[in-house]
Amino acid sequence: MHYVSAENLGKSYGIKPLFKNLSFHIEEGDKIAIVARNGYGKSTLLKIIAGKEVPEDGKLWIHKDVTVALFEQEPEFMEDLSILDNIFHHDHPVINAIKHYEEACDSDDAELLGKTIVQMDELGAWDFDSKVKQILGKLNIHQLQQKAGTLSGGQRKRVALARTLIDIGFEHKHVLLIMDEPTNHLDVETVEWLEHYLNQENVTLLLVTHDRYFLDAVCDEIWELEGSNLYIHKGDYENYIEKKAARIEQDASSIDKAKNLYRKELEWIRKQPKARTTKSKSRIDAFAGVEAKAKQKITDNQVQLQVKMNRLGGKVAELKKVYKSFGDQVILKGFDYTFSKGERVGIVGKNGVGKSTFLNMLLDKEPADSGKINIGDTVVFGYYSQQGLEVKEDMRVIEFVKNIAENFPLANGGSLSAAQFLQLFLFEPDQQYTYISKLSGGEKKRLLLLSILFRNPNFLILDEPTNDLDLPTLGVLENFLSDYQGCLIIVSHDRYFMDKLTDHLFVFEGKGNIRDFPGNYTQYRIWKKEQEEKKETESEKTKASVARPSAEVSQTIEKRKPSFKEKREFELLQKEISDLEKEKQEIHLLLEDSTLPYDQLQKLSSRIGDVSSMLDEKELRWLELSELME
């Protein structure tokens, strides 16, 4: 089924064109990732397709049976309403039934609970309620009566994600799901669950993400947006990089040929008299195209800098018997470690286990309860935090960088000017004189990162550096850090980024336990999975050894004729099953009685669960015996 068609779409931000003449098609089942620099219009394009913005040029067609669901980077909520009201915002019988049931569960109103249980039964809403509970549980959303206006940034993203997944799960068969950086602020376990969920739901998907493993797991097509060009690549991220490199090489060769032709044509133009023939005029007209091709620039994001780093002495950083707690929450419990020159450490662990506290202690922003933290005299820290850029926004980009330093020193004795360094990090000359207030959120993050690196630290600490950065910028950062000679600590949920740049991990396991794992993140996940499978295997062996006698008995039963006792049991089972089914129906009728007291309602709800369980057991036994009766 054909979902979306766009023809010559165009949009500008002020006088700056974001994109123009974009044409594309989206078919049912497509799973597409859009790649572009920050500020090139990715989020705007998503909003146009979702109907949140209107294109200035071109046409957009969406099939009348297709519903577009948009997950935005900055989700909007009804701030005075609860999480429950924001998630279950559709006026739909099933959604309303689940919402009322969840409200009743949080109240002491027996009459209301009874009504909602009956309503759930009538609408067959229990299966969808199970899916809703899975989504809320995996996204760690529990306080459903909390006001949306009190949520933190990370909580808002998770609630918005739950709302989007619940919306697409119940309402429409034909859904185009559009997601703008869905993995930001999610831990790795949740990201992996989201990968599985999206593949299981088999949705048509259009997304922007910086997480390359997530991209590969859920998408099979990549669109690269660069100015007025939209390059479409089938396959995974690695294939896209290979095809892009080949395209750049081909474009470079084409431009070199155009330059040679341009020089010849320019010389011919200058020699021509004013009175020209028709043939000459056609050659002059063609000259404009040759000139445009010859002056075309190719953007290649490869960065290789031989940095003249501040000298790092023999002593880097040493932690001796360090303890740290906040009340009952233990962060460090006698932690010992000595950092070496050039060490590359990744820090992983669930939210709230103390990763940021550990970094603040290393930076002397948070004191230890006991123990010693000794930092070498020559250490110059560079700290990229999640707080963002704190600067006067009426300053131009180039002024901001020059206030740090005029030049960046190189190992060969030379240097890069502030403008040249900006260009390496994808700030073109015309953009360098833009006011910081005019930059997109991702561009501000890029500027913050650049400003930290421009100070030339010899011990870099990067706390979630990949959030809100585009894939081209991440490529630049990875190339820079690959050649970085200083110490490096990275806290990130980006598995690809961690794998590429870290040599070993500090795994914060909780309760003050920190495991020093000798490998990258993927190796750690494989090891952890093996440990879990090992435990499961041992558990299954234990269960099998207990169950083996009954299995042997079962086999002997199959080989002989039923005894008189088993025949009698078979006859009784039929009556017992009939009685249980009758009791179940009676309980359902009682639950419809709005005058029942709350404690009796709770007993009936518990009893119906027991009856259902006994029915399953007795029906299974009846089937076993029925085979013997044949």
N, C-alpha and C positions, 0 to 999 in steps of 0.2 A: 504493500500500500504506500502511496506517495504522501508524505507528511508535509514537507515544506519546500517552497521554491522561492528563491530571491534573484532579482535581476537588477544589476547596476546600483546596488545600495551605496549611499554616501552619507557621511555624518561628520560634522566639524565640532571642535570645542573652541569657541571664540573664533579667532582667525585661523587657528591651527586645524587642518583637516586630519581627522583620525583615520578615515579610510574612504575610498571612493571606488565606484564601478565594481563592487563585489557581487559575484553571481555564484549560486550554489544550489544543491538539492539535498534533501534529507529523506531517506526512505525508512520504512518500518524495519526495526531491528538494527539500524545503524548505531554504532558506538564510537563517537567521534571526540577527540581531544583537540582543543585549539591552543596553539603555541604562538606567543608573540611577546615582545618587550612590554613592560609596564608603560602605560600612556599611549599604546597603539590602538586601543579601542576594544579589547577583548570583552570586558564587562559591559560596555555600551552595546556591542553587537548582541550579546546574550539578552539584554533588556529589550532591544528592538524586536527580537524574535518572540520574546515573552509578552510583548505588547505594553511594556512599561515605558518605552520611549518610542518616538516616531522618527523614521529616517528623513533626512532632508531631500534625498534624491532616491530614485529607483522604486521598485515595487516588491512587496512581500506577500506571498500567498500561503495560507495555512489551511489544510483540509478541515472541512466543517465538523468532522467527527473526531478530530484530534484535540485533546486537552493539553495545554502547555503548563507544566509545573516548574516554577523557578525557585532555586535555592540560592540566595544572594550572600555575598561576603558580609554585608552589613544588614542583617535581617531586621525587618520592621515588626513591632508588636503593638498590641493594645496594652500600653504600659500599666494602666490601672486595673487590668483584669489578671486573673490567675494563669498559671501555666496551663491548667486544665482547659480553661476557656480559650486560650490562644491555640492550643493544639487541636481541640475539637470545635473548630470554628464553623464547620459546614452544617447547614440545616438538612441533615439526611437522617432517616429513621434509624439506621444501624449505628451511625456515629452518635446520635442523640441518646440511644439506648445505652451504649458503652459509657458515655459521659455521665449519665444519670446513675448508672451502676457504680462507677468509680466514686462519685460524690456520696452515694449511700453507704459505701464501704467505710468511708471516713467519718460517718456520722453515727449517732446512736438511735436513729429513727428506724424502728423495726418495720413499721408499715411501709415506709419508702423502700427499704431493702427488699421486702417481699414483692412489691410491685415491680421493681427493676429486674429481679430474678425472673419473674413471669414474662416480662417484656423481652428479656434477652432470649428466653426459650422460644417465644413466639416468632421472633425475627431470625432465629438461628444465628445469633451474633457471637456465640461462644468461641468459634474458630477464629474469627477476626479479633476478638478480645485477646485471645492467646497470642496472636501476632503483635498486637499493640503492646502487650506486656513484655514481649521479647524485645521490641524496639526500645521501650522506655528503660528496661533493665540494662541492656547493652550500652545505652548512652548515659547510664547512671543518673536517670531522672526519677526522683522519688517524691519530693515535696510538691505535689501537684497543686496545692492551694497557695503556694508562694506567688507573690505579685511579680509580673514580668519586669516591672521597673526596678526591682531590687537585684536582678541577676547580674553576675559578672560577665565579662566578654566571652569567656570560654563556655559558660553556662548558656548564654544566649545562642551561641552557635549550635550547641547540642540540642536545645529545645527546638530551634528552627529546623534542624535536620530531622528530628522526630516528627515534627509537623508535616514536613515534605514527604517523608516515607509513608506516613499514615495516609496522607491525601492520595498518593498514587496507588495505595494498596486496596482501596475500597471502591473508588468512584467510577473509574472509566477503564474500558478495555484498551483504547488507543491513547496512550500518554507519551508525550515527549518530555522527558525529564532533563532540565537544564540546571547544571550545578557549577557554581563559581567558587573554587577553592574549598571543596567540602572537607578536606582532611586537616585544615588548620585547627589547632588547639585540640586535636584528638590524639590519644595515646595509640601506640602501635597495635595493641590488641583490638581496639575499636576500629582502627583503619582496616585491619585484616577482616574483621567481621563485616564491615561495610562492603568490602570487595566481594565477599561471598554472597552477601544479601543481594547486591545489584546483579550479580551473575545468575543467582537463583530466580530472581523476579523476571529476568529476561526483558528488560525495558529498552526502549529506544532512548539513547543517551547522547547529550552534547555537554561537554564539561571543559572547564579550565582548571588545571591542577599543576603544582610544581613537584608533586610526588611521582617520580618516574616509575617506581615499582607498582604503585596504585594505577597509574596510567596504563602500564602494560597488562595489568590484571583485568581491567574492565573495558579497555578500548582496543579496537583493531584498525583504526584509521586516525591519522593526524593531519590537521589543517594548520599550516603555518601562515599567519597573517603578517605581511610585511608591506606597509604602505598600501598601494592600490593592488597589490598582488596577493592572491590566495593560492598557495601551493598545497596540493592534496597528495598525501603519501599513504598508501595501504601498508599495513603491517605495524610492527612495534616501534619503540623509541629508538632502538639501535639502528633499525633499518632507515628510519627518518634521518638520523645523523649521517649515515653513509650516503643517502641520496642527496642530502643538502650539501655535503662536502663535494660530491660529484658535480652538483649544479653550480656551486661557487667556482669550481675549477673551470667548468665549461664557460661560465659567464666571463671569467677573467681572460680566457683565451679569445672570446668573442670581442671583448672590449679592447684588447691589444690590437686585434686586426682592424677594429674601427678607428683606433688612434692613428695607425699607419695610413689608412685611407683618408682620415681627416686631415692629416698634414699635407697629403698630395692635393686634396680638393681645396684646401685653404690656399695653397700656393697658386692653384689654377684660378680661383676666384679673384685673387689680388691682381692677376695679370690680365684679366679680361677687360676690354673696353666697355664704356657705358652702354653703347648700342649692342644688344645681344639678340641672337636668333632664338627661335622657338625651342630648338634643341638645347641651346645653352640654358634657357630658362628652366627647362625640366631638370637639368643637372643641378641648377641652383636650388630648386625646390627639394631635391633629394639630399642636398648638402645639410639641411636642417636636421634631418633624421640621423645622418652620420655624426653630426656634431653632438646631438643628444646622447647617442650611444657611447661616443668616445669620452664624454664627460661624466658618464655614469660611475657611481662609486659602489664598491662591494663591501658589505659589512661582514667581517669575520671576527668572531668573538674569542679567538685564541689569544691568551695573554701569557707571555713568558717574560718574567722580569728577574734579572740577577740583582736581587736587593742587597744593598749595603746595610745590613741589619746592625743595630746597636749590639756591641759585644756582650755575650753572655758568659759570665764567669763560671768557675768550677762548681759553685754552690747555686742551685736554682731555687728549690723549695723543699722544705722538709717538715713533715707532720709527725709528732711523737705523742703517742698515747692520748689522742684527742677525743674528748667526750663532749656531746652536745645534746640537750633535750629541751623540749617545750612542754612542761607539765609531764603528762604520761607518755607523750610522743618522743621516742628516742630517735635521734638523727644519726649520731656517731657514737660508737661504743668502743673506745680504746683504739681508734684508727691510727695505723702507722703507715707512712709511705714517704719515699724520697724521689722527687722528680729528677730526671736526667735531661741533658741537652737534646733537643730535637725530638722529644717524646710527643706522641700523638695519642691522646686518650679520649674515648667516647664515654659519656655518662648516660646511662639509661635507668629507667625505673618508672613506676606508676606515679601519677600526680599526687603530691602531698607527702612524699617519702623523704624530702629534704635535699633535693638536688640543688635548688637555688640557694638554700642556706649554706650548703657546702661551698659554693662559689663565693658567696659573700664573706665567709670566714677566710678563704684563701686571699681575698682582696682586702682583708682587714676592715670590712664593713659590718661584721658581726663577730662578737667575741666568743671564744670557746669557753665551756664551763670549766674545763681543766685540760692539761696537756700543753704542748708547745707547737706553734706554727712559725717556722723561721724562713724568711724570704731573703734570697741573695741580694747583695748591694747593687748588682748590675741589672737586675730584673726590671724591665719596663712593661707593665701590663697594658694590654689593649682589650677592653671589655665591651662586647656587643650585647646589650640587654634587650628585653622585650618591651621596654618602656617607650621606645621611639625617639624621634629627633626633638630635642628641646633647644629651640633657636628662634630668634625673631624672624617671622615669615615674610617681613618686608625687605629682606636681604636677598640679593641675587646669588645664584648657585656658585659662581666663580668667586665672589667676595667671601662667601662662607669658607671655602677651601683655602683661599689665600690668607685668611685670618689664622689658619693653623700653620701654614708654611708656604713659601713661594715655590719651593722645589722639593722633589723626592729623590734622595740619593741612590745611585746605582753602584754595583760592585766594581764596575770597570772605571770608576772615577767620574763618570758623567752624572747626569741628573735628568729628571723629567719635570717640566713645569706643571703647575697646578692644572692648566688647561689640557696638557697632554695626558695627565693622569686621569682627568675627568673623561677624556675621550676613550681611554682604555676601558673604562667602566660604563661605556655606552651613553655618555652625555655628549651629544654632538655639539660643535661650536655654537650654533644658534641657540641651543637649549641651555648653554652655560650662562647665558645672560637673562634667563627666565627667573622670575621671583619664586622663592621657595613655596609661597602660598599657592602658586599655580600648578605645583607638581601633584601627581597622583599619589595615593597612599604607598604604592609599591616603589615609586620613584624616590619618595622621602626615605624609605627603608634603605634603598640602594645608596643614597647620599650619606646616610648615617654610617653604613658599612664602609664606604669609601673613606670617610673622614677618619675612622678609626685606623684603617690600614695606612693612611697617608701620614699618620704620626709615627710610623715605623716602629711598632712595639716588637719585643723579642719573646713575649709570652702572651699568646692570644687566647682569650676565653670567649667563646661564641655561644650564647644562650638562645636556642631556637632561631638560628640565622636564616632558615629557609622560609619561614612564614612570610607570606605576602611578596616574596621575590619571584620574578618570572624565571622561566627555564633558561633563556639566554643569559641572564645575570648570574644564575647559579653556575652555568658553564664557565663564565668568567671567574667567579669566585673559586671554583674548584681548581681551575688551572693555576690561579695565583697561589692557592694554599698547597698545591702539589709540590711546588718549588720552594715553599717557605721553610726556612732553616731553623726557626725558633720552636719553642714549646707550644703545643696546641691542645686545648681542651674544648670539646664540642658536646653540647647538650642538644639533642635533636630527635624528633620522631620521624625524620626523613631517612629511611633505611638505605636508599641508594647513596645519599650524601655521606652517611656514617661509614658504609662499606668502603667507599673510595678513599677516605681520608684518615681513618683511625687504624691503629695497630693493635690496641687492646682496649678493654672496657672496664669501667667501674659500674657494676650492676648493684643498684640500691634495692635490696630485697625487703626492706622494712625492718623495724625494731632494732635499728642501728647496725644491721649486718650489710657489709659491702663486699661483694665478690669481685676479685680482680681476674677477669676472664681473658685468657691469651688468644685473642682473635677478633675479627670484626663482627658486626651485628648479625649478619646472615649465619655465620658459623655458630654464634651464640644461640640463635633461634633453633638451628638444627640440633645442637647439643641438648637444649632444653626440651625439645620435642622427643628426643631419644630417651631422656630421663623419664618423661611422663609416660611414654609407651612402655618403658621397662616396669614402671610401677603398675600400670594397667595389666601387663602380662602376668606379673606376680600375683596380682589380685584375682585374675581369671583362673590361674592355676589353683589358688586356694579354694575358689568357688567350685572348680571342677572336681577337686578331690573330695569335697563335701557332697557334691551332687552325684558322684559316680555310682554309689550304691543304689540310689533310686533309679538311675538310668539303666543299670543292669536288671533291676526288678522289672522295669518297663519293658525291656527286651524279652524277658522270660514270659511276661503277660501276653505279648504279641504272639508267642509261639504256641500257646495252649488255648484250650477252650475256656470260656468264662465259668467261674464257679457259681454256686447257688447264691452265695453272698453278694457277688458282683452283679448278678442278675437283679437281685433285690435292690441293690444300690442304684442301679440304672432306672428301675421303676420309681424309686423315691425321688431321684434327681428331677425327673420330669415334673413331679408335683411341687418340689421345692422351687424350681425355676419359675413355675407358674405363679406360686405364692409371692415370690420376690418381685416379679413384674407387676403383680397387682398392688403390692405395697408401694412400689415406686410411683405408680399412677395416683394412689391415694395421697402420697406426700406432695405431689405436684398440685393436687386440688387444695390441700391444706395451705400451701404456700400462697395461694391466691386469696386467702382470707386476710383482709387488711386489719382485722381486730386482734390477730395473734400477738401476744407479748413478745418482746425482743429476744428474751432468753430461750423461749420455746422455738422461735424462728431459727435461732442459731443451732439448736439441737436437731431440728428437722433438716437444715442444710448439711450438717455433719452426717446425719443418718442416710441421706440420699447418696452421699459419697460412698458410705459403707455398703449400702445395698447394691450400688453399681459394681463395686469391687467383687462382692460375693457372686453376683450374677456372672461376671466374667469367669471366675474360677469354676463355678459349677457347670457353666456351658462348655468350658474346655474339658472338664472331666467327663461330661456327657458324651462329647465327641470321641474321647479316647475309648470309652466303654462301648460306644455304638459300633466301632470298628471290630470289636471282639464278638459282637452279637451277629455279625454277618456270616 
